[in-house]
Amino acid sequence: LYFSAQEGILLFYHIKGQQYEMKVCADILQPISSLIFSPDYTVLLLVTDQGTVYTYKPAHGGEAVKLLDTCSSCFLAADFLTPGNKYCVSVTISGEVQVWFVKDGTCLSKLNLDIEVCVT
């Protein structure tokens, strides 16, 4: 079970029967608004309240790596484009939809919806 604390800490709970073990996986120092696993569960996207997206690879156990950082508008949501886990799509509050290469954060495509976006 992966979850985040308000302080920006990614935690993992390994639960086996009545026993559990907690592990701190990453501390990104920004509140995490959502966690999204890739379809093959090898990469976890961490979207922050400040509009930054990080990747975390559970099998490698390293630190979270900053993938995307907004300059003018915060990311409202991000997810993987399926099939696979090579690309992700994000939308900003200002209505800009972007497709990203997960490996290095290269922006591949943008579409401006010309409308403010919200979550309901």
C-alpha positions as CSV (number, residue, x, y, z in Angstrom):
1,L,0.0,0.0,0.0
2,Y,1.5,3.4,-1.1
3,F,0.2,6.6,0.2
4,S,1.5,10.1,0.9
5,A,1.5,12.3,4.0
6,Q,0.7,16.0,3.7
7,E,4.3,17.0,4.2
8,G,5.2,15.3,0.8
9,I,6.4,12.0,2.1
10,L,5.7,8.9,0.1
11,L,5.1,5.9,2.4
12,F,4.8,2.2,1.7
13,Y,3.0,-0.2,4.0
14,H,3.8,-3.9,3.6
15,I,0.9,-5.7,5.1
16,K,1.1,-9.5,5.8
17,G,-1.6,-11.0,7.9
18,Q,-1.8,-9.1,11.2
19,Q,1.7,-7.7,10.8
20,Y,2.8,-4.6,8.9
21,E,5.9,-2.7,8.2
22,M,6.2,1.0,7.2
23,K,8.9,2.4,4.9
24,V,9.6,6.0,3.9
25,C,10.2,5.8,0.1
26,A,10.7,9.5,-0.8
27,D,10.4,13.0,0.6
28,I,9.7,15.6,-2.0
29,L,9.0,18.4,0.4
30,Q,5.8,19.4,-1.3
31,P,2.2,18.2,-0.5
32,I,1.3,15.3,-2.9
33,S,-2.2,15.6,-4.4
34,S,-2.3,12.3,-6.3
35,L,-0.5,9.0,-6.9
36,I,-0.9,7.2,-10.2
37,F,0.7,3.8,-11.1
38,S,1.7,3.0,-14.6
39,P,-0.3,0.1,-16.2
40,D,2.5,-2.4,-15.5
41,Y,3.0,-1.0,-11.9
42,T,6.7,-0.2,-12.5
43,V,6.5,3.6,-12.3
44,L,4.5,5.8,-9.9
45,L,3.6,9.4,-10.8
46,L,3.5,11.8,-7.9
47,V,1.6,15.0,-8.6
48,T,2.1,17.9,-6.1
49,D,-0.1,20.8,-5.0
50,Q,2.5,23.2,-6.4
51,G,2.3,21.7,-9.9
52,T,5.3,19.4,-10.1
53,V,5.2,15.8,-11.2
54,Y,7.8,13.3,-10.0
55,T,8.4,9.6,-10.9
56,Y,9.2,6.9,-8.4
57,K,10.2,3.4,-9.4
58,P,9.3,1.1,-6.5
59,A,11.5,-1.8,-7.7
60,H,14.6,0.4,-7.7
61,G,13.9,1.9,-4.3
62,G,15.7,5.2,-5.1
63,E,14.5,8.7,-4.7
64,A,11.7,10.3,-6.6
65,V,12.9,12.1,-9.7
66,K,11.4,15.4,-10.8
67,L,9.8,14.9,-14.3
68,L,7.7,18.0,-14.9
69,D,7.6,21.5,-13.3
70,T,5.1,24.1,-14.3
71,C,6.1,27.7,-14.7
72,S,2.8,29.5,-15.2
73,S,0.0,27.1,-14.2
74,C,-0.2,24.2,-11.8
75,F,-0.9,20.7,-13.0
76,L,-4.4,19.6,-12.0
77,A,-3.9,16.0,-13.0
78,A,-1.6,13.6,-14.7
79,D,-1.9,10.0,-15.9
80,F,-0.2,7.4,-18.1
81,L,-1.2,7.0,-21.7
82,T,-1.9,3.3,-22.3
83,P,-0.8,0.8,-23.4
84,G,2.6,0.9,-21.8
85,N,4.3,3.5,-19.6
86,K,6.4,5.6,-22.0
87,Y,4.1,8.6,-22.1
88,C,2.0,10.5,-19.7
89,V,-0.6,13.2,-20.2
90,S,-1.3,16.2,-17.9
91,V,-3.7,19.0,-17.7
92,T,-3.1,22.4,-16.1
93,I,-5.7,24.5,-14.3
94,S,-5.5,27.0,-17.2
95,G,-6.6,24.2,-19.6
96,E,-3.4,23.2,-21.3
97,V,-3.2,19.5,-22.1
98,Q,0.3,18.1,-22.6
99,V,1.8,14.7,-23.6
100,W,5.2,14.0,-22.0
101,F,7.9,11.4,-22.5
102,V,8.2,9.8,-19.1
103,K,11.9,8.9,-19.4
104,D,13.1,12.5,-19.4
105,G,10.1,14.8,-19.3
106,T,10.3,16.0,-22.9
107,C,7.0,17.6,-23.9
108,L,5.8,15.9,-27.1
109,S,2.6,17.7,-27.7
110,K,0.4,20.5,-26.3
111,L,-3.2,21.5,-26.8
112,N,-4.8,24.6,-25.2
113,L,-8.5,24.1,-24.4
114,D,-8.9,27.8,-23.9
115,I,-11.0,27.2,-20.8
116,E,-10.2,26.9,-17.1
117,V,-10.2,23.3,-15.9
118,C,-11.5,22.0,-12.6
119,V,-12.1,18.6,-10.9
120,T,-15.6,17.6,-9.9
